[in-house]
Amino acid sequence: MLGMSTTTTSKLGAALMAGSLVLGLTACGGSGSDTVKIGLITKTDSNPFFVHIREAAQAQAEQDGAELIAVAGAFDGDNEGQVAAIENMIGQGVKGILITPNSSTGVLDAIKKARDAGVVVIALDTATEPEDAVDATFATDNRAAGVAQGKWVRAALGDTPPQVLMLDGTPGGTVDTFRHEGFLEGFGLTENSPEIVGRENTNGDQTKAQTAMENLLQRAPGANAVYTINEPAAAGAYQAIQSAGRAGQIVIGSIDGSCTGVADVKAGKIGATVMQFPAKMAELGVQAVVKFAQDGTKPSGFTDTGSELITDRPVPGIESKDTAWGEQNCWG
């Protein structure tokens, strides 16, 4: 896992539009007039996944002699703040914008303005709808990740009749939709399957997920399996399950693959997680913008940055890696 670069990072609270953004302005490499400026807009600055994307982008920009302007939304779902950030970055003369959209459709007009102004726009982690609203996307195949989680959770239950709870993220994002639908496909369920005994949105936040899980367990005390949108949601779910005295009785699946998440799998808190590679997303994004600035070559299409199921409870027919491998490769 990458550490923070030695570059100084300052954070400024800026009231942009209706939402407040946390700005991390980071000068990587030179700051002359010929320095390539790259904008990075993540969903939040609190989720470790997006912090890691920023750290990796900072390191790659420094290596390539570029200047990174990093902006994080005040909360998961801060679409208005992201729109304002795009418009602000156009004015700052960035060559490219890397964005993890809070809404897969809500930022499209602002992205079009950027592209019309000659700025290359690359989606990281979260695809837009339509996908070609941006020049390129570097992300996990989130549907495949959801399928892997669903297959493993179903297999882990064995012959026990499933009673499934679903801790979703934030409505309106492709990551949330693809993972949710993938999980159902992998598990062998539909949206209306009676085996689904409860669902809540958590915004991928640990505290919200814990509260949601507490409420769901009251309504569905016989639940024995949980889908979680990410590892913070899984951690919140585990806390609620433990407090209810049901640790070890409910199978939890997740997606992220952070070093913390791998440790939770190793400790038995999460049964399995699907590892992503956010550093690769960020590095490829920065490299693509620098190349565009150098010779005009634009990236295009979808690049799957890979995923791996991590568990110490492998099941036949489902490819997986153990936590020892996970510890060596978390969020690489």
URMONOR-V862055 format. One record per residue. N is the residue number from 0. RES is the residue in one letter. SS is DSSP state (H for helix, E for strand, L for the rest). PSI is psi in degrees with one decimal (* if undefined). OMEGA is omega in degrees with one decimal (* if undefined). Layout:
[[N & RES & SS & PSI & OMEGA] [N & RES & SS & PSI & OMEGA]]
This chain:
[[0 & M & L & 133.9 & -176.0] [1 & L & L & 142.7 & 173.8] [2 & G & L & 173.9 & 177.2] [3 & M & L & 141.7 & 176.6] [4 & S & L & 166.4 & 179.5] [5 & T & L & -7.8 & 178.2] [6 & T & L & 137.6 & 179.7] [7 & T & L & 132.7 & 177.2] [8 & T & L & 123.4 & 177.6] [9 & S & E & 145.3 & -178.5] [10 & K & E & 126.6 & -178.8] [11 & L & E & 132.3 & 174.3] [12 & G & E & 122.9 & -177.9] [13 & A & E & 127.3 & 177.6] [14 & A & E & 96.9 & 179.9] [15 & L & E & 122.4 & -176.6] [16 & M & L & -137.9 & -177.1] [17 & A & L & -17.1 & -175.0] [18 & G & E & 148.5 & 177.8] [19 & S & E & 128.0 & 179.2] [20 & L & E & 148.1 & 170.8] [21 & V & E & 118.8 & -176.7] [22 & L & E & 125.6 & 171.5] [23 & G & E & 100.6 & -177.3] [24 & L & E & 114.1 & -171.8] [25 & T & E & 117.9 & 176.4] [26 & A & L & 111.4 & 180.0] [27 & C & L & 127.6 & -179.2] [28 & G & L & -151.9 & -177.1] [29 & G & L & 166.2 & 179.6] [30 & S & L & 22.9 & 179.7] [31 & G & L & 176.3 & -176.0] [32 & S & L & -21.6 & -179.5] [33 & D & L & -0.9 & -179.5] [34 & T & L & 133.9 & 178.6] [35 & V & L & 123.8 & 176.9] [36 & K & E & 131.7 & -179.8] [37 & I & E & 129.0 & 176.1] [38 & G & E & 139.9 & 175.1] [39 & L & E & 122.1 & 179.9] [40 & I & E & 108.7 & 178.9] [41 & T & E & 169.4 & -175.7] [42 & K & L & -46.1 & 179.6] [43 & T & L & 170.7 & 174.2] [44 & D & L & 11.4 & -179.3] [45 & S & L & -32.5 & 178.2] [46 & N & L & 124.0 & -177.6] [47 & P & H & -30.8 & -179.9] [48 & F & H & -46.8 & -177.5] [49 & F & H & -29.6 & 173.0] [50 & V & H & -41.3 & -179.2] [51 & H & H & -38.4 & 175.2] [52 & I & H & -44.8 & -179.4] [53 & R & H & -43.8 & -179.7] [54 & E & H & -43.8 & -179.6] [55 & A & H & -39.0 & 178.3] [56 & A & H & -38.9 & 177.7] [57 & Q & H & -46.2 & -178.0] [58 & A & H & -41.8 & -179.2] [59 & Q & H & -39.4 & 178.6] [60 & A & H & -41.5 & 178.1] [61 & E & H & -41.6 & 179.8] [62 & Q & H & -36.2 & -176.6] [63 & D & H & 3.1 & 179.3] [64 & G & L & 27.4 & -179.9] [65 & A & L & 166.7 & 177.5] [66 & E & E & 124.1 & -178.9] [67 & L & E & 129.7 & 173.7] [68 & I & E & 105.0 & -172.7] [69 & A & E & 129.6 & -178.6] [70 & V & E & 135.1 & 177.6] [71 & A & E & 138.9 & 175.6] [72 & G & L & 154.1 & -179.8] [73 & A & L & -22.5 & -179.7] [74 & F & L & 161.1 & 178.0] [75 & D & L & 113.3 & -175.6] [76 & G & L & 2.4 & -178.6] [77 & D & L & 69.1 & -176.9] [78 & N & H & -43.2 & -177.9] [79 & E & H & -38.1 & 177.7] [80 & G & H & -38.5 & 178.8] [81 & Q & H & -38.6 & 177.1] [82 & V & H & -47.0 & 179.4] [83 & A & H & -37.4 & -179.7] [84 & A & H & -40.8 & 178.0] [85 & I & H & -47.6 & -178.7] [86 & E & H & -38.4 & 178.9] [87 & N & H & -40.3 & -178.6] [88 & M & H & -34.8 & 175.7] [89 & I & H & -43.5 & 179.7] [90 & G & H & -24.9 & 179.8] [91 & Q & L & -4.0 & 175.6] [92 & G & L & 31.8 & 177.8] [93 & V & L & 148.2 & 176.4] [94 & K & L & -28.9 & -179.0] [95 & G & E & 154.7 & 176.9] [96 & I & E & 126.5 & 172.6] [97 & L & E & 127.6 & -174.7] [98 & I & E & 137.9 & 167.5] [99 & T & L & 95.2 & -169.8] [100 & P & L & 133.1 & 173.1] [101 & N & L & -35.0 & 174.3] [102 & S & L & 131.6 & -176.9] [103 & S & L & -12.4 & 178.5] [104 & T & L & -23.6 & -172.1] [105 & G & L & -16.9 & -177.7] [106 & V & L & 6.2 & -170.9] [107 & L & H & -41.8 & -179.9] [108 & D & H & -42.4 & 179.9] [109 & A & H & -38.5 & 177.5] [110 & I & H & -41.0 & 178.4] [111 & K & H & -41.1 & 177.7] [112 & K & H & -42.5 & -180.0] [113 & A & H & -47.5 & -178.8] [114 & R & H & -37.7 & 177.3] [115 & D & H & -26.2 & 179.1] [116 & A & L & 5.0 & 177.5] [117 & G & L & 12.3 & 179.2] [118 & V & L & 130.2 & 175.1] [119 & V & E & 134.4 & -177.1] [120 & V & E & 126.8 & -177.4] [121 & I & E & 127.2 & 174.9] [122 & A & E & 133.2 & 173.5] [123 & L & E & 136.5 & 173.6] [124 & D & L & -47.7 & -173.6] [125 & T & L & 118.5 & 179.6] [126 & A & L & 153.3 & 173.5] [127 & T & L & 167.2 & 174.5] [128 & E & L & 109.4 & 3.6] [129 & P & L & 162.8 & -176.6] [130 & E & H & -31.8 & -177.6] [131 & D & H & 12.1 & 172.5] [132 & A & H & -21.6 & 174.9] [133 & V & L & 166.7 & 178.6] [134 & D & L & -38.8 & -177.2] [135 & A & E & 162.8 & 176.9] [136 & T & E & 129.5 & 173.4] [137 & F & E & 110.4 & -171.9] [138 & A & E & 166.4 & 169.0] [139 & T & L & 145.3 & 167.1] [140 & D & L & 91.5 & -171.2] [141 & N & H & -27.9 & 175.9] [142 & R & H & -43.6 & 178.2] [143 & A & H & -37.6 & 177.7] [144 & A & H & -41.3 & 177.1] [145 & G & H & -40.4 & 178.0] [146 & V & H & -44.2 & -180.0] [147 & A & H & -42.8 & 177.6] [148 & Q & H & -46.8 & -178.0] [149 & G & H & -42.7 & 179.4] [150 & K & H & -43.3 & -176.9] [151 & W & H & -45.4 & -178.9] [152 & V & H & -43.5 & 179.9] [153 & R & H & -44.4 & -179.1] [154 & A & H & -35.8 & -178.6] [155 & A & H & -25.7 & 178.8] [156 & L & H & -20.0 & -179.2] [157 & G & L & -129.1 & -178.3] [158 & D & L & 1.3 & -179.3] [159 & T & L & 127.0 & 177.9] [160 & P & L & 126.5 & -174.3] [161 & P & L & 140.8 & 168.1] [162 & Q & L & 102.0 & -166.3] [163 & V & E & 135.1 & 171.5] [164 & L & E & 145.0 & -178.3] [165 & M & E & 118.0 & 176.1] [166 & L & E & 94.0 & -177.0] [167 & D & E & 177.5 & -177.1] [168 & G & L & -107.9 & -179.7] [169 & T & L & 122.5 & -179.1] [170 & P & L & 144.4 & 174.8] [171 & G & L & -6.0 & 179.9] [172 & G & L & 144.8 & -179.4] [173 & T & H & -32.9 & 178.4] [174 & V & H & -49.2 & -178.7] [175 & D & H & -45.5 & -178.7] [176 & T & H & -48.7 & -175.5] [177 & F & H & -42.0 & 179.7] [178 & R & H & -43.7 & 179.5] [179 & H & H & -52.1 & -178.5] [180 & E & H & -37.6 & 178.3] [181 & G & H & -42.4 & 178.6] [182 & F & H & -46.9 & 179.9] [183 & L & H & -42.7 & 179.3] [184 & E & H & -47.3 & -178.5] [185 & G & H & -36.4 & -178.3] [186 & F & H & -28.5 & -176.5] [187 & G & L & 35.2 & -178.4] [188 & L & L & 166.2 & 168.8] [189 & T & L & 173.0 & 179.8] [190 & E & L & -30.2 & -175.5] [191 & N & L & 10.9 & -179.4] [192 & S & L & 134.2 & -179.9] [193 & P & L & -16.9 & 178.3] [194 & E & L & -18.7 & 176.6] [195 & I & E & 110.6 & -172.0] [196 & V & E & 2.2 & 176.6] [197 & G & E & 152.8 & 177.5] [198 & R & E & 147.8 & 179.0] [199 & E & E & 150.8 & 171.0] [200 & N & E & 140.9 & -176.0] [201 & T & L & -6.8 & -172.8] [202 & N & L & 18.8 & -178.8] [203 & G & L & 21.5 & -174.9] [204 & D & L & 134.4 & -175.3] [205 & Q & H & -45.9 & -178.1] [206 & T & H & -44.8 & 178.6] [207 & K & H & -37.8 & 179.8] [208 & A & H & -38.5 & 178.8] [209 & Q & H & -45.1 & 178.4] [210 & T & H & -44.2 & 179.7] [211 & A & H & -42.0 & -178.7] [212 & M & H & -39.3 & 176.8] [213 & E & H & -44.5 & 179.8] [214 & N & H & -41.8 & -179.2] [215 & L & H & -39.0 & -180.0] [216 & L & H & -29.1 & 176.1] [217 & Q & H & -35.8 & -178.3] [218 & R & H & -26.9 & -177.5] [219 & A & L & 71.5 & -175.6] [220 & P & L & -16.0 & -179.3] [221 & G & L & 7.4 & -178.6] [222 & A & L & 141.2 & -179.1] [223 & N & L & 3.4 & 179.2] [224 & A & E & 145.3 & -178.4] [225 & V & E & 127.4 & 166.8] [226 & Y & E & 133.8 & 174.5] [227 & T & E & 139.9 & -177.7] [228 & I & L & -32.4 & 180.0] [229 & N & L & 179.2 & -175.4] [230 & E & H & -33.9 & 172.0] [231 & P & H & -40.2 & 176.9] [232 & A & H & -38.0 & 178.2] [233 & A & H & -40.0 & 178.6] [234 & A & H & -41.1 & 177.0] [235 & G & H & -41.4 & 178.3] [236 & A & H & -42.8 & -179.5] [237 & Y & H & -41.5 & 179.1] [238 & Q & H & -43.0 & 179.3] [239 & A & H & -41.1 & 179.8] [240 & I & H & -43.0 & 179.3] [241 & Q & H & -43.7 & 179.8] [242 & S & H & -29.5 & 179.4] [243 & A & L & 1.2 & 179.3] [244 & G & L & 25.9 & -176.2] [245 & R & L & 18.4 & 177.6] [246 & A & L & 134.2 & -179.2] [247 & G & L & -6.6 & -178.4] [248 & Q & L & -10.7 & -176.3] [249 & I & L & 127.5 & -179.4] [250 & V & E & 125.9 & 179.1] [251 & I & E & 127.8 & 172.1] [252 & G & E & 153.6 & -179.2] [253 & S & E & -179.0 & 177.8] [254 & I & E & 132.9 & 171.4] [255 & D & E & -65.3 & -179.9] [256 & G & L & 26.6 & 175.2] [257 & S & L & 164.1 & 176.9] [258 & C & H & -36.3 & 176.7] [259 & T & H & -42.4 & 179.2] [260 & G & H & -40.7 & 177.0] [261 & V & H & -40.4 & 177.4] [262 & A & H & -36.6 & 178.0] [263 & D & H & -33.8 & 174.3] [264 & V & H & -45.0 & -179.8] [265 & K & H & -36.4 & -179.6] [266 & A & L & -6.3 & 179.1] [267 & G & L & 7.4 & 178.7] [268 & K & L & -42.4 & 175.2] [269 & I & L & 135.4 & -179.0] [270 & G & L & -41.5 & -180.0] [271 & A & E & 151.1 & 173.9] [272 & T & E & 153.9 & 177.7] [273 & V & E & 115.7 & -175.6] [274 & M & E & 133.4 & 171.7] [275 & Q & L & 174.4 & -178.1] [276 & F & L & 71.9 & -176.5] [277 & P & H & -31.8 & 178.5] [278 & A & H & -38.6 & 179.7] [279 & K & H & -40.3 & 177.6] [280 & M & H & -49.0 & -177.0] [281 & A & H & -45.1 & -178.3] [282 & E & H & -45.4 & 179.0] [283 & L & H & -38.7 & 179.3] [284 & G & H & -48.3 & 179.4] [285 & V & H & -45.7 & -179.7] [286 & Q & H & -38.8 & -179.2] [287 & A & H & -40.2 & 178.9] [288 & V & H & -42.2 & 179.0] [289 & V & H & -42.2 & 178.7] [290 & K & H & -41.5 & 177.7] [291 & F & H & -42.7 & 179.6] [292 & A & H & -32.5 & -176.6] [293 & Q & H & -44.0 & -173.8] [294 & D & H & 6.6 & 176.5] [295 & G & L & 3.7 & 179.6] [296 & T & L & 121.5 & -179.8] [297 & K & L & 137.9 & 173.1] [298 & P & L & 159.7 & 179.2] [299 & S & L & 157.5 & 173.5] [300 & G & E & -171.7 & -177.9] [301 & F & E & 129.4 & 174.6] [302 & T & E & 115.7 & 177.3] [303 & D & E & 117.5 & -178.2] [304 & T & L & 6.3 & 169.7] [305 & G & L & 160.9 & 176.3] [306 & S & L & 154.8 & 179.4] [307 & E & E & 131.5 & 174.6] [308 & L & E & 127.4 & -178.9] [309 & I & E & 121.9 & 177.8] [310 & T & L & 152.7 & 171.7] [311 & D & L & 10.1 & 177.3] [312 & R & L & 68.5 & -177.3] [313 & P & L & 149.5 & 177.3] [314 & V & L & 147.1 & -178.2] [315 & P & L & 137.9 & 174.9] [316 & G & L & -4.5 & 179.3] [317 & I & L & 115.1 & -177.2] [318 & E & L & 134.6 & -179.5] [319 & S & L & 163.8 & 173.4] [320 & K & E & 153.4 & 179.5] [321 & D & L & 175.8 & -175.5] [322 & T & H & -22.9 & 175.6] [323 & A & H & -44.0 & 175.5] [324 & W & H & -40.9 & -179.6] [325 & G & H & -39.8 & 179.6] [326 & E & H & -31.5 & -179.3] [327 & Q & H & -21.1 & -170.8] [328 & N & H & 4.1 & -173.8] [329 & C & L & 122.9 & 176.1] [330 & W & L & 33.3 & 179.1] [331 & G & L & * & *]]
